[in-house]
């Protein structure tokens, strides 16, 4: 049976395993650091923050967001279609629930 200590270590492992974020504007990939990680109970939340000037000039369509692990592999891949004006930042959230069942 998974112990409470083992459960907490799994949540800590997930937080340390994610290295950075990635997003795509057209076919061009951009990396971005993890802005913030929160853990509340069984919920681990990763935040990416794209700055106002992070996607070039004018409104740009962002077509996907990814989390990249310590090995450089894609951990999570979320297709999307967001028009981000250059004058606004964008906060992207990935949430995971690690629950002992």
Backbone as a ProteinNet text record, in pm:
[ID]
protein_1_A
[PRIMARY]
XXXXXXXXXXXXXXXXXXXXXXXXXXXXXXXXXXXXXXXXXXXXXXXXXXXXXXXXXXXXXXXXXXXXXXXXXXXXXXXXXXXXXXXXXXXXXXXXXXXXX
[TERTIARY]
84.3	0	89	51.6	125.3	106.8	217.2	211.8	191.5	149.6	141.6	275.8	385.5	518.5	545.3	510.7	528.8	443.8	321.8	231.3	289.2	340.1	400.8	526.5	603.2	724	688.8	578.4	534.5	499.2	432.5	397.7	523.3	618.3	744.4	823.8	821.4	891.4	835.1	703.1	642.4	687.4	688.6	730	874.5	961.1	1102.5	1131.2	1041.2	1063.7	1037.9	950.5	918.3	1023.6	1084.1	1197.1	1154.9	1066.9	1032.4	905.9	859.9	744.8	787.3	698.4	721.1	587.1	590.6	469.6	506.7	406.5	429.4	349.4	416.2	352.7	378.8	273.1	291.8	373.4	481.3	569.5	693.1	699.2	815.7	792.4	885.3	876.7	956.5	900.1	966.2	964.9	1076.5	1078.5	1055.9	998.8	973.6	993.6	1049.3	1068	933.9	934.5	817.6	805.6	692.1	668.8	647.3	565.6	534.4	479.4	503	445.1	378	254.9	182.2	138.2	140.9	84	-10.5	-135.8	-237.7	-306	-285.4	-340.5	-284.9	-373.8	-332	-317.1	-338.1	-334	-198.7	-131.4	-4.2	-32.2	-1.9	-32.5	95.1	116	229.4	177.2	246.9	209.1	321	282.9	373.7	323.3	413.9	373.6	446.4	370.1	426.8	416.8	529.7	532.2	465.3	441	374.6	454.2	585.5	667.7	720.6	669.9	728.1	690	601	558	573.4	655.4	676.4	587.1	570.9	494.3	350.8	259.5	118.2	57.7	-68.9	-137.1	-82.8	-53.7	1.8	-86.3	-107.4	-184.3	-90.4	-115.7	-40.3	-118.6	-52.8	-124	-108.7	-13.9	-0.7	88.7	66.4	146.9	196.5	320.5	377.7	454.3	462.6	555.5	666.3	789.8	907.4	972.1	1005.3	1063.8	1216.1	1277.7	1422.3	1503.7	1444.9	1515.2	1499.2	1422.4	1398.7	1281.9	1207.9	1092.3	965.5	867.5	739.4	662.4	629.3	553.1	403	362.7	221.1	214.8	120.2	105.6	-40.6	-66.1	-203	-222	-289.1	-321.1	-416.4	-403.7	-488.8	-488.8	-564.4	-563.6	-601.8	-499.3	-519.3	-451.9	-526.9	-468.5	-417.3	-287.7	-228.3	-172.4	-237.2	-181.3	-45.8	40.9	174.6	170.4	68.5	63.7	16.5	-28	-77.8	10.5	24.1	86.6	-18.4	24.9	-66.6	-21.3	-113.9	-85.8	-147.4	-65.9	-109.3	-96.2	-198.3	-202.9	-215.9	-133.5	-143.6	-170.7	-277.1	-312.7	-313.6	-258.1	-254.3	-298.8	-384.3	-425.6	-360.1	-282.4	-217.8	-286.5	-375.5	-459.6	-434.5	-422.9	-408.7	-547.5	-562.6	-693.8	-684.2
-117.6	0	124.2	221.3	347.3	423.2	459.3	531.4	680.7	754.9	900.6	961.7	908.2	959.4	935.1	815.7	785.5	875.2	900.1	988.5	1130	1181.1	1315.2	1320.1	1212.1	1208.7	1207.9	1143.3	1145.4	1287.6	1363.2	1502.4	1587.9	1566.5	1640.8	1603.6	1474	1430.1	1499.8	1505.2	1569.5	1715.1	1784	1924.7	1940.9	1851	1862.9	1807.2	1725.4	1660.3	1752.6	1850.2	1942.4	2051.8	2069.1	2161.6	2298	2302.1	2428.2	2411.6	2521.5	2518.4	2547.3	2517.7	2546.2	2585.5	2678.4	2714.5	2737.6	2727	2738	2853.9	2936	3038.8	2995	2949.1	2885.9	2759.2	2745.1	2628.9	2657.8	2776.5	2815.7	2787.1	2713	2677.9	2777.9	2816.3	2905.4	2837.7	2843.9	2790.7	2904	2869.2	2965.4	2895.9	2965.5	2900.2	2877.3	2786	2767.3	2893.4	2958.2	3082	3054	2951.3	2918.3	2776.2	2708.7	2577	2586.5	2537.7	2533.7	2390.7	2354.8	2227.3	2254.2	2217.3	2228.4	2092.6	2023.2	1888.8	1798.4	1736.6	1645.7	1715.5	1844.9	1920.5	1988.8	1957	2022.1	2105.8	2234.8	2327.4	2395	2389.8	2456.4	2577	2690.2	2811.9	2852.9	2887.2	2950.2	3091.4	3187.3	3325	3372.7	3405.7	3460.3	3610.9	3677.9	3822.3	3891.1	4017.9	4095.5	4094.4	4089.3	4095.2	3959	3851.1	3720	3651.8	3709.6	3636.8	3716.2	3819	3892.3	4014.4	4065.5	4188	4157.1	4239.3	4222.5	4102.5	4074.4	3958.7	3831.2	3734	3608.3	3492.9	3395.5	3278.1	3175.4	3141.7	3036.7	2907.8	2806.4	2685.7	2567.5	2573.6	2464.7	2507.7	2441.4	2461.5	2325.8	2321.6	2195.9	2217.1	2109.7	2103.9	2007	2046.4	1968.4	1914.6	1784.4	1724.7	1741.3	1690.3	1703.9	1634.9	1538	1469	1539.7	1648.9	1720.6	1666.8	1571.9	1513.7	1591.8	1583	1647.8	1565.2	1626.6	1561.1	1577.5	1697.1	1725.9	1814.9	1785.9	1857.1	1897.3	2028.1	2077.9	2166	2112.6	2197	2307.9	2422.7	2536.8	2631.9	2734.7	2841.2	2969.9	3045.4	3169	3282.7	3387.6	3510.3	3593.8	3615.7	3693	3823.6	3935.6	4064.3	4088.4	4158.3	4183.7	4265.6	4346.1	4433	4360.9	4235.7	4161.5	4041.4	4010	3885.1	3774.6	3651.5	3537.7	3438.1	3398	3298.6	3166	3060.8	2928.1	2835.4	2752	2667.7	2520.4	2435.4	2290.2	2238.4	2160	2107.3	1954.4	1895.5	1750.5	1714.3	1614.6	1562.6	1426.2	1415.1	1288.9	1237.1	1143.9	1094.9	946.9	911.5	771.5	708.7	600.5	532.8	391
0	0	0	-81.3	-88.2	42.5	102.7	230	206.1	309.2	294.7	254.2	307.1	269.5	121.8	71.8	-70.2	-158	-115.9	-189.7	-198.1	-86.3	-86.1	-172.1	-173	-256.3	-404.9	-441.4	-582.5	-625.4	-540.3	-572.8	-583.6	-492.9	-498.6	-623.7	-659.2	-780.1	-903.7	-914.6	-1031	-1041.8	-930.6	-931.8	-978.1	-935.4	-972.9	-1112.2	-1166.2	-1295	-1414.1	-1398.1	-1507.5	-1512	-1628.6	-1644.3	-1695.8	-1798.6	-1863.3	-1945.5	-2000	-2088.3	-2231.3	-2323.6	-2465.1	-2524.8	-2618.1	-2692.1	-2837.2	-2923	-3066.5	-3123.2	-3201.7	-3283.8	-3427	-3493.3	-3624.4	-3604.3	-3680.5	-3666.7	-3582	-3522.5	-3444.8	-3297.2	-3237.1	-3094.6	-3012.2	-2897.7	-2801.8	-2666	-2594.7	-2458.8	-2360.7	-2247.3	-2141.9	-2007.7	-1910	-1780.2	-1710	-1616.3	-1531.3	-1446.2	-1452.9	-1379.8	-1231.3	-1202.1	-1063.5	-1057.5	-945.8	-918.5	-782	-776	-649.7	-621.1	-494.1	-452.3	-337.1	-357.6	-253.8	-244.2	-134.7	-121.6	-230	-306.3	-413.7	-548	-553.6	-678.5	-695.6	-807.6	-843.4	-967.8	-959	-1067.6	-1116.1	-1248.4	-1312.1	-1388.9	-1376	-1445.9	-1541.2	-1662.1	-1758.7	-1778.5	-1784.2	-1811.5	-1935.5	-2038.4	-2161.2	-2151.9	-2162.6	-2147.6	-2265.9	-2250.8	-2355.1	-2485.2	-2477.4	-2598.5	-2640	-2582	-2605.3	-2735.2	-2816.6	-2936.1	-3064.9	-3064.5	-3189.1	-3198.6	-3318	-3336.3	-3374.5	-3324.6	-3356.7	-3286.7	-3317.3	-3259.9	-3324.2	-3241.9	-3288.6	-3240.9	-3325.7	-3287	-3224.8	-3098.9	-3031.9	-3051.5	-3106	-3148	-3053.4	-2958.8	-2861.4	-2746.8	-2634.5	-2514.9	-2468.8	-2417.6	-2371.4	-2241.4	-2163.6	-2051.8	-2091.5	-2062.6	-2099.8	-1972.3	-1973.2	-1853.3	-1850.3	-1745.1	-1725.6	-1833.8	-1903.5	-2011.7	-2145.9	-2148	-2272.9	-2353.3	-2296.8	-2364.6	-2329.9	-2419.1	-2395.1	-2292.7	-2179.8	-2073.9	-2096.3	-2138.8	-2165.4	-2289.2	-2377.1	-2504.1	-2519.4	-2519.4	-2526.4	-2650.3	-2752.3	-2867.9	-2825.1	-2888.4	-2855.6	-2973.4	-2964.9	-3064.6	-2993.9	-2956.2	-2880.9	-2957	-2981.3	-3036.4	-2920	-2913.5	-2805.3	-2859.7	-2827.1	-2869.4	-2802.6	-2869.2	-2815.7	-2687.5	-2667.5	-2549.7	-2423	-2433.8	-2317.5	-2288	-2159.5	-2119.9	-2123.3	-2101.9	-2102.4	-1996.7	-1908.8	-1806.3	-1849.1	-1855.4	-1897.9	-1777.3	-1755.3	-1636.2	-1675.5	-1614.1	-1624.8	-1484	-1465.6	-1333.9	-1336.4	-1230.1	-1215.8	-1074.7	-1065.3	-935.9	-914.9	-809.9	-774.3	-648.2	-670.8	-562.4	-539.5	-415.7	-377.6	-379.3	-457.7	-465.7	-413
[MASK]
+++++++++++++++++++++++++++++++++++++++++++++++++++++++++++++++++++++++++++++++++++++++++++++++++++++

